[in-house]
Amino acid sequence: MELVMTKLLIAVTADISVRLLNGQLEYLAQQGFDVHLVVSKGPSSEELKKNRRITVHHVEMAREISVLKDIKALIQMILVFRKVRPDIANVGTPKAALLGSIAAFLMKTKTRIYTLRGLRMETATGNLRKILWLMEQLIIGLSTQVIAISPSLITKCKELRIQGTSKMRVLGKGSSNGIHLGDFAAKSQETIAYPFNNQQFVIGFTGRITKDKGIEELITAFLQSENLNLLLVGDFEEQHGLKKTTVDTIRNHPNIRVTGFIPNPAPYYKMMDVFVIPSYREGFSNVCLEAAVAGLPVIGTDVTGIKDAIVDGVTGILIPAKSATAIQTAIQTLQQDQVLREAYAFNGKKRVILDFQSEHMWQRMKETYLERGEKHVSAYKTNS
């Protein structure tokens, strides 16, 4: 009898999504798993290839629906599964989840996990919404287990009448990867130039600059306020859906700065006084955790995902979605009350340390992978 490493295959769509697994793959490899990553080709996965403990397979996946490209990617995904023959598959992000769950089912992978990172259908309309609903239903139906990255995602699935919520669970209190405190602290030390020509109060945002992130309302609230700077850490999405006047304001206002895509946003939090995330939906919103670790109070919308990342009146303020007035009022409240800002910041950082450290999340993930009916708790299986 010999011990053979348990094969674990993880799939995400875009190369940029590799950051959602930062540190996790290395940890699982160290714990004895034979780790395989399936992802579209890009610099992050190319860098990961240098880690000999992790095997990277490139499958080019289009983020949007594209029948011909999707069929080609599905064939490639099936070939990867046939080659690897994983004991466990964990697929996440919409396109990789769809293609990966089909491939895992066809190749009879025993443990098929779907990591539900968000519901794009929440803000979709018409036929697209129906298609996305059917996709979610198919992925969940093909999976043996679903890991939702926030409790409110499960609640929303029930509201949307998606079947299979009995398969769903949340690891700890949520988040897909937690925050690696040591790594975040090191990245925060990067030196960057202060972006403004004055010392006014700075409102910060990190993420994709797009309508679904609540940018229209954020800009309106900013223009209605006084003595503020606005720091947008991110770049415009190709299909951002913003009004031309909003885009022009962002590009031309003397007190608004846009960084463009930044691989390391950590040092920018030090430039902010308050963090705002006015999204219409999220999966969990890790940026809330990053802001808290950086010592910032957080203003966020009371929507799926964000409501799990903020404790209203304790670590920040929850406000209604799509309300510029609510954003403005919350900003004004914190701008005028330093004691309240410091209290929220202290409580937020404490909560991350207690509930959302990456190492704790990785341990929960490992335990989930080992709950496969095997008598021994090990990343190895017997081969007699």
C-alpha positions as CSV (number, residue, x, y, z in Angstrom):
1,M,0.0,0.0,0.0
2,E,1.3,3.5,-0.9
3,L,0.2,7.0,-0.2
4,V,-0.8,9.1,-3.3
5,M,-1.4,12.8,-3.2
6,T,-5.1,13.8,-3.5
7,K,-5.6,15.7,-6.7
8,L,-7.3,19.1,-6.4
9,L,-8.3,21.1,-9.4
10,I,-9.3,24.7,-9.0
11,A,-10.7,26.8,-11.9
12,V,-11.3,30.5,-12.3
13,T,-12.0,32.4,-15.5
14,A,-9.7,35.4,-15.9
15,D,-6.0,35.7,-15.0
16,I,-6.8,38.7,-12.8
17,S,-8.9,36.3,-10.6
18,V,-5.8,34.5,-9.6
19,R,-5.5,37.2,-6.9
20,L,-8.7,35.8,-5.3
21,L,-6.6,32.7,-4.4
22,N,-3.6,34.6,-3.2
23,G,-1.6,32.4,-0.8
24,Q,-4.3,29.7,-0.8
25,L,-2.9,27.5,-3.5
26,E,0.6,27.5,-2.0
27,Y,-0.9,26.6,1.4
28,L,-2.9,23.7,0.0
29,A,0.2,22.4,-1.8
30,Q,2.2,22.6,1.5
31,Q,-0.6,20.6,3.1
32,G,0.0,17.7,0.7
33,F,-2.5,18.3,-2.1
34,D,-1.5,17.9,-5.7
35,V,-2.8,21.3,-6.8
36,H,-3.9,22.1,-10.3
37,L,-5.2,25.6,-11.5
38,V,-7.2,26.1,-14.7
39,V,-7.3,29.7,-15.9
40,S,-7.0,32.0,-18.9
41,K,-3.4,32.8,-19.8
42,G,-2.0,36.0,-18.2
43,P,0.9,37.4,-16.1
44,S,-0.4,36.2,-12.8
45,S,-0.8,32.6,-13.8
46,E,2.6,32.7,-15.6
47,E,4.2,33.9,-12.4
48,L,2.4,31.1,-10.5
49,K,4.0,28.6,-12.9
50,K,7.3,29.2,-11.2
51,N,6.0,27.5,-8.1
52,R,6.7,23.9,-9.0
53,R,4.2,22.6,-6.4
54,I,1.3,24.1,-8.5
55,T,0.4,22.9,-12.0
56,V,-1.2,25.6,-14.2
57,H,-3.4,24.7,-17.2
58,H,-4.4,27.4,-19.5
59,V,-7.9,27.4,-21.1
60,E,-8.9,30.6,-22.8
61,M,-12.3,31.6,-21.5
62,A,-14.4,34.6,-22.7
63,R,-15.9,36.5,-19.8
64,E,-19.1,37.3,-21.8
65,I,-21.3,34.8,-23.5
66,S,-19.7,33.7,-26.8
67,V,-21.1,30.4,-28.2
68,L,-18.1,29.4,-30.4
69,K,-15.5,30.4,-27.9
70,D,-17.4,28.7,-25.1
71,I,-17.7,25.4,-27.0
72,K,-13.9,25.5,-27.7
73,A,-13.2,26.3,-24.1
74,L,-15.5,23.5,-22.9
75,I,-13.6,21.0,-25.0
76,Q,-10.3,22.2,-23.6
77,M,-11.7,22.0,-20.1
78,I,-12.8,18.4,-20.6
79,L,-9.4,17.5,-21.9
80,V,-7.8,19.0,-18.8
81,F,-10.1,17.0,-16.5
82,R,-9.4,13.8,-18.5
83,K,-5.7,14.4,-18.1
84,V,-5.6,15.3,-14.4
85,R,-8.5,13.1,-13.2
86,P,-8.9,15.2,-10.0
87,D,-10.4,13.7,-6.8
88,I,-11.8,17.2,-6.0
89,A,-12.8,20.1,-8.3
90,N,-13.6,23.6,-7.1
91,V,-14.8,25.9,-9.8
92,G,-15.7,29.6,-9.4
93,T,-16.3,32.9,-11.3
94,P,-19.1,32.5,-13.8
95,K,-17.6,31.1,-17.0
96,A,-15.1,28.8,-15.3
97,A,-17.9,27.6,-13.0
98,L,-20.1,26.7,-15.9
99,L,-17.5,25.0,-18.1
100,G,-15.7,23.4,-15.1
101,S,-18.9,22.0,-13.5
102,I,-19.9,20.4,-16.9
103,A,-16.5,18.9,-17.4
104,A,-16.3,17.6,-13.8
105,F,-19.7,16.0,-14.1
106,L,-18.9,14.4,-17.5
107,M,-15.5,13.1,-16.2
108,K,-17.3,11.8,-13.1
109,T,-15.2,13.8,-10.6
110,K,-16.4,12.5,-7.2
111,T,-16.3,15.8,-5.3
112,R,-17.6,18.8,-7.4
113,I,-17.6,22.1,-5.5
114,Y,-18.9,25.4,-6.8
115,T,-17.6,28.5,-5.1
116,L,-20.4,31.0,-5.4
117,R,-18.7,34.4,-5.5
118,G,-21.6,36.5,-6.5
119,L,-24.8,36.7,-8.5
120,R,-24.4,38.7,-11.6
121,M,-28.1,38.1,-12.4
122,E,-29.0,40.5,-9.6
123,T,-28.4,43.5,-11.7
124,A,-29.2,42.0,-15.1
125,T,-32.5,42.4,-16.9
126,G,-34.6,40.8,-19.6
127,N,-33.3,37.7,-21.4
128,L,-29.8,38.0,-20.0
129,R,-31.2,37.7,-16.5
130,K,-33.1,34.5,-17.5
131,I,-29.9,33.0,-19.1
132,L,-27.9,33.8,-16.0
133,W,-30.5,32.3,-13.8
134,L,-30.5,29.1,-15.8
135,M,-26.7,29.0,-15.7
136,E,-26.6,29.3,-11.9
137,Q,-29.3,26.5,-11.7
138,L,-27.2,24.3,-14.0
139,I,-23.9,24.8,-12.1
140,I,-25.6,24.2,-8.7
141,G,-27.4,21.1,-10.1
142,L,-24.1,19.6,-11.4
143,S,-22.2,20.3,-8.1
144,T,-22.1,18.1,-5.1
145,Q,-21.5,21.1,-2.8
146,V,-21.7,24.9,-3.0
147,I,-19.5,27.2,-0.9
148,A,-21.2,30.7,-0.8
149,I,-18.7,33.4,0.2
150,S,-21.4,35.2,2.3
151,P,-24.5,34.3,4.2
152,S,-26.6,36.9,2.2
153,L,-25.7,35.1,-1.0
154,I,-27.6,32.1,0.2
155,T,-30.5,34.3,1.3
156,K,-30.6,35.9,-2.2
157,C,-30.6,32.5,-3.9
158,K,-33.7,31.6,-1.9
159,E,-35.3,34.9,-2.8
160,L,-34.6,34.2,-6.5
161,R,-36.0,30.7,-6.2
162,I,-32.8,29.0,-7.2
163,Q,-33.0,25.3,-6.3
164,G,-30.2,23.6,-4.4
165,T,-29.7,25.9,-1.5
166,S,-29.5,22.8,0.8
167,K,-26.1,22.1,-0.8
168,M,-24.8,25.6,0.3
169,R,-22.6,26.5,3.2
170,V,-20.5,29.5,4.3
171,L,-17.0,28.9,5.7
172,G,-16.7,30.9,8.9
173,K,-18.4,34.2,8.5
174,G,-17.7,34.5,4.8
175,S,-15.2,35.9,2.3
176,S,-13.5,33.8,-0.4
177,N,-9.9,34.1,0.8
178,G,-9.8,36.4,3.9
179,I,-7.0,38.9,4.4
180,H,-3.4,37.9,4.8
181,L,-2.4,40.5,7.4
182,G,1.3,40.1,7.0
183,D,1.2,40.3,3.3
184,F,-1.2,43.3,3.3
185,A,1.1,45.1,5.8
186,A,4.1,44.5,3.6
187,K,2.3,45.7,0.5
188,S,1.2,48.8,2.3
189,Q,4.8,49.9,2.7
190,E,5.1,50.6,-1.0
191,T,5.9,54.3,-1.5
192,I,3.5,56.3,-3.7
193,A,3.0,60.0,-4.3
194,Y,0.2,61.8,-2.6
195,P,-2.3,62.4,-5.5
196,F,-3.9,65.7,-4.4
197,N,-2.7,69.3,-4.4
198,N,-4.5,70.1,-1.1
199,Q,-5.0,68.5,2.3
200,Q,-8.8,68.2,2.2
201,F,-10.8,65.2,3.5
202,V,-10.3,62.2,1.2
203,I,-13.1,59.8,0.3
204,G,-11.8,56.5,-1.2
205,F,-13.1,53.8,-3.4
206,T,-11.4,50.6,-4.7
207,G,-12.7,48.5,-7.6
208,R,-13.9,48.5,-11.1
209,I,-15.3,51.9,-12.2
210,T,-18.7,50.9,-13.5
211,K,-22.4,51.7,-13.0
212,D,-23.0,48.5,-10.9
213,K,-20.5,49.7,-8.4
214,G,-22.6,52.8,-7.7
215,I,-20.3,55.3,-9.2
216,E,-23.1,57.5,-10.6
217,E,-24.4,58.0,-7.1
218,L,-20.9,58.4,-5.6
219,I,-20.1,61.2,-8.0
220,T,-23.4,63.0,-7.4
221,A,-22.8,62.8,-3.7
222,F,-19.3,64.1,-4.1
223,L,-20.5,67.1,-6.2
224,Q,-23.1,68.0,-3.6
225,S,-20.5,68.0,-0.8
226,E,-17.8,70.5,0.2
227,N,-14.1,70.3,1.0
228,L,-13.6,66.8,-0.3
229,N,-11.2,64.9,-2.4
230,L,-12.2,61.7,-4.1
231,L,-9.7,58.9,-4.8
232,L,-10.8,56.2,-7.2
233,V,-8.4,53.2,-7.1
234,G,-9.2,51.3,-10.2
235,D,-10.0,51.7,-13.9
236,F,-13.0,52.1,-16.1
237,E,-14.6,48.8,-17.3
238,E,-14.9,48.6,-21.1
239,Q,-18.7,48.4,-20.8
240,H,-19.0,50.7,-17.7
241,G,-22.5,51.9,-18.4
242,L,-21.8,55.4,-17.0
243,K,-23.2,58.6,-18.3
244,K,-20.9,60.7,-20.4
245,T,-21.3,63.6,-17.9
246,T,-20.2,61.3,-15.1
247,V,-17.1,60.1,-17.0
248,D,-16.2,63.7,-17.9
249,T,-16.5,64.8,-14.3
250,I,-14.3,61.9,-13.1
251,R,-11.6,62.7,-15.7
252,N,-11.7,66.5,-15.4
253,H,-12.6,67.5,-11.8
254,P,-9.6,68.9,-10.0
255,N,-10.4,67.1,-6.7
256,I,-11.0,63.6,-8.3
257,R,-8.1,61.3,-9.0
258,V,-8.3,57.9,-10.9
259,T,-5.3,55.6,-10.5
260,G,-6.1,53.2,-13.4
261,F,-5.5,49.5,-12.8
262,I,-3.2,49.0,-9.8
263,P,-1.9,45.6,-9.0
264,N,-1.2,46.7,-5.4
265,P,-3.9,49.0,-4.0
266,A,-2.8,48.5,-0.4
267,P,-0.7,51.8,0.0
268,Y,-3.6,53.9,-1.4
269,Y,-5.8,53.2,1.6
270,K,-3.3,55.3,3.7
271,M,-4.3,58.3,1.5
272,M,-8.0,58.0,2.5
273,D,-10.0,59.2,5.5
274,V,-13.2,57.2,4.8
275,F,-13.8,54.3,2.5
276,V,-17.1,54.1,0.4
277,I,-18.4,51.1,-1.5
278,P,-21.8,52.0,-3.0
279,S,-22.3,48.8,-5.1
280,Y,-25.6,47.5,-6.2
281,R,-24.4,43.9,-5.4
282,E,-21.3,42.1,-4.3
283,G,-20.3,38.5,-3.4
284,F,-18.7,39.6,-0.2
285,S,-16.6,42.7,-0.8
286,N,-13.0,42.0,0.4
287,V,-12.2,45.7,-0.1
288,C,-14.3,46.4,3.0
289,L,-11.9,44.2,4.9
290,E,-8.8,45.8,3.3
291,A,-10.1,49.3,4.3
292,A,-10.8,48.1,7.9
293,V,-7.3,46.6,8.2
294,A,-5.9,49.9,6.9
295,G,-7.7,51.7,9.8
296,L,-10.6,53.2,7.9
297,P,-14.4,53.5,8.7
298,V,-16.5,52.1,5.9
299,I,-19.7,53.3,4.2
300,G,-21.4,50.6,2.2
301,T,-24.7,49.8,0.6
302,D,-27.1,47.4,2.4
303,V,-26.9,44.8,-0.4
304,T,-25.9,41.2,-0.9
305,G,-22.3,40.7,0.2
306,I,-21.6,44.1,1.6
307,K,-24.0,43.7,4.5
308,D,-21.9,40.7,5.6
309,A,-18.6,42.7,5.4
310,I,-19.9,45.7,7.5
311,V,-21.5,45.7,10.9
312,D,-23.8,48.8,10.8
313,G,-23.1,51.2,13.6
314,V,-20.0,49.2,14.7
315,T,-17.5,49.0,11.9
316,G,-19.2,51.5,9.6
317,I,-22.5,52.7,8.1
318,L,-24.9,50.7,5.9
319,I,-27.0,52.8,3.5
320,P,-29.7,52.2,0.9
321,A,-28.4,51.4,-2.6
322,K,-28.7,53.9,-5.4
323,S,-29.1,56.9,-3.1
324,A,-26.7,59.8,-3.6
325,T,-28.3,61.5,-0.7
326,A,-27.6,58.6,1.7
327,I,-24.0,58.6,0.6
328,Q,-23.6,62.3,1.1
329,T,-25.3,62.2,4.6
330,A,-23.0,59.3,5.7
331,I,-19.9,61.0,4.4
332,Q,-20.9,64.2,6.2
333,T,-21.6,62.3,9.5
334,L,-18.1,60.8,9.5
335,Q,-16.4,63.9,8.2
336,Q,-17.7,65.9,11.2
337,D,-17.0,63.2,13.8
338,Q,-13.4,62.0,14.3
339,V,-14.2,60.0,17.4
340,L,-16.8,58.0,15.5
341,R,-14.4,57.4,12.6
342,E,-11.8,56.1,15.0
343,A,-14.3,53.9,16.8
344,Y,-15.5,52.3,13.5
345,A,-11.9,51.9,12.3
346,F,-10.8,50.2,15.6
347,N,-13.8,47.8,15.6
348,G,-13.4,47.0,11.9
349,K,-9.7,46.0,12.2
350,K,-10.5,44.0,15.3
351,R,-13.2,42.1,13.5
352,V,-10.9,41.2,10.6
353,I,-8.3,39.9,13.0
354,L,-10.8,37.7,14.8
355,D,-12.9,36.5,11.9
356,F,-11.3,37.0,8.5
357,Q,-7.6,36.1,8.5
358,S,-6.6,34.2,5.4
359,E,-4.9,31.4,7.4
360,H,-8.2,30.7,9.1
361,M,-10.0,30.6,5.8
362,W,-7.4,28.3,4.3
363,Q,-7.7,25.9,7.2
364,R,-11.5,25.8,6.8
365,M,-11.1,25.2,3.1
366,K,-8.7,22.3,3.7
367,E,-11.2,20.7,6.2
368,T,-13.9,21.0,3.6
369,Y,-11.8,19.2,1.0
370,L,-11.2,16.4,3.5
371,E,-14.9,15.9,4.3
372,R,-15.2,13.4,1.5
373,G,-16.2,10.3,3.5
374,E,-12.6,9.1,3.9
375,K,-11.7,7.6,7.3
376,H,-8.3,9.3,7.5
377,V,-7.9,13.1,7.7
378,S,-5.0,13.6,5.3
379,A,-4.3,15.2,1.9
380,Y,-3.1,11.8,0.8
381,K,-5.2,8.8,-0.3
382,T,-4.2,5.1,-0.2
383,N,-3.4,3.3,-3.4
384,S,-3.2,-0.4,-2.7
